[in-house]
Amino acid sequence: MRSLSGVKNPDGPADPIIVHPDVRRMLLTMKAIAEGGRAMVFECALLNDDMMEAEFSGNPSGVKAADDKMGFLTPILKGFLTEAGIEAANMGIQVYGGHGYVHGRHRLRLWGWF
């Protein structure tokens, strides 16, 4: 298919899918979910480092503070990343248009797995 704003690949039969607005939106949303999730996991890892440092330095109040914050954030992090990951995977399937699933199943069927 051709881009809505004009031909981007005049020599080819179609334009790349990245030039289509809805595909671009889904890809950027998937990127935001992945990068945001990594940042959230990194924050919890830093809290764990703070807790270990406080434990090694003999600071029980620092250990408790970091542990309490991690105990609060961990279920939120796990729940959010699970839901957002499902949504990102769904968008990835939509971007690829089902071709990868169909092609992959056909290939697996040829190998005798299905």
C-alpha positions as CSV (number, residue, x, y, z in Angstrom):
1,M,0.0,0.0,0.0
2,R,1.1,3.6,-0.6
3,S,1.5,6.2,2.1
4,L,-1.3,8.6,2.7
5,S,1.0,11.6,2.4
6,G,2.4,10.6,-1.0
7,V,4.7,8.0,-2.4
8,K,7.8,7.3,-0.3
9,N,9.3,4.5,-2.4
10,P,8.6,5.3,-6.0
11,D,10.7,2.4,-7.3
12,G,8.9,-0.3,-5.3
13,P,5.4,-1.7,-5.5
14,A,4.5,-0.3,-2.1
15,D,5.9,1.9,0.7
16,P,7.4,0.6,3.9
17,I,4.9,0.0,6.6
18,I,6.6,2.4,8.9
19,V,5.3,5.4,6.9
20,H,1.7,4.5,7.7
21,P,0.4,6.5,10.6
22,D,-1.3,3.7,12.5
23,V,1.6,1.4,12.2
24,R,4.0,4.1,13.3
25,R,1.7,4.8,16.3
26,M,1.7,1.1,17.3
27,L,5.5,0.8,16.9
28,L,6.2,3.9,19.0
29,T,3.7,2.7,21.6
30,M,5.6,-0.7,21.8
31,K,8.9,1.2,22.1
32,A,7.5,3.4,24.9
33,I,6.3,0.3,26.8
34,A,9.6,-1.5,26.4
35,E,11.7,1.5,27.4
36,G,9.4,2.5,30.3
37,G,9.4,-1.0,31.6
38,R,13.1,-1.2,31.5
39,A,13.3,2.1,33.4
40,M,10.9,0.8,36.1
41,V,12.9,-2.5,36.5
42,F,16.1,-0.4,36.7
43,E,14.6,1.7,39.5
44,C,13.8,-1.4,41.5
45,A,17.3,-2.8,40.9
46,L,18.7,0.5,42.2
47,L,16.5,0.2,45.3
48,N,17.9,-3.3,45.8
49,D,21.4,-2.0,45.5
50,D,20.6,0.7,48.1
51,M,19.2,-2.0,50.4
52,M,22.3,-4.1,50.1
53,E,24.6,-1.1,50.7
54,A,22.6,-0.2,53.8
55,E,22.8,-3.8,55.0
56,F,26.6,-3.9,54.5
57,S,27.1,-0.6,56.3
58,G,25.0,-1.6,59.3
59,N,22.1,0.8,58.7
60,P,18.9,-1.1,59.6
61,S,16.6,1.9,59.0
62,G,18.0,2.3,55.5
63,V,17.4,-1.4,54.9
64,K,13.8,-1.2,56.1
65,A,13.1,2.0,54.0
66,A,14.4,0.4,50.8
67,D,12.7,-2.9,51.5
68,D,9.4,-1.2,52.2
69,K,9.6,0.8,49.0
70,M,10.5,-2.3,46.9
71,G,7.7,-4.2,48.6
72,F,5.3,-1.5,47.5
73,L,6.6,-1.1,43.9
74,T,7.2,-4.8,43.0
75,P,3.6,-5.9,42.6
76,I,2.7,-2.7,40.8
77,L,5.7,-3.2,38.4
78,K,4.8,-6.9,37.8
79,G,1.1,-6.1,37.2
80,F,1.8,-3.2,34.9
81,L,4.5,-4.9,32.8
82,T,2.3,-8.0,32.4
83,E,-0.6,-6.0,31.1
84,A,1.5,-3.6,29.0
85,G,3.5,-6.6,27.6
86,I,0.3,-8.3,26.4
87,E,-0.8,-5.1,24.8
88,A,2.6,-4.6,23.1
89,A,2.5,-8.2,21.8
90,N,-1.0,-7.7,20.4
91,M,0.2,-4.5,18.6
92,G,3.2,-6.4,17.2
93,I,0.9,-9.0,15.8
94,Q,-1.3,-6.3,14.2
95,V,1.8,-4.5,12.8
96,Y,2.9,-7.7,11.1
97,G,-0.6,-8.3,9.9
98,G,-0.7,-12.0,10.9
99,H,1.8,-12.8,8.1
100,G,4.4,-14.0,10.6
101,Y,2.1,-16.3,12.4
102,V,0.7,-17.8,9.2
103,H,4.2,-18.1,7.6
104,G,5.7,-19.4,10.9
105,R,3.0,-22.1,11.2
106,H,3.4,-23.1,7.6
107,R,7.1,-23.5,8.2
108,L,6.6,-25.5,11.4
109,R,4.0,-27.7,9.6
110,L,6.7,-28.3,6.9
111,W,9.1,-29.5,9.6
112,G,6.4,-31.8,11.0
113,W,5.9,-29.9,14.3
114,F,2.2,-29.3,13.7
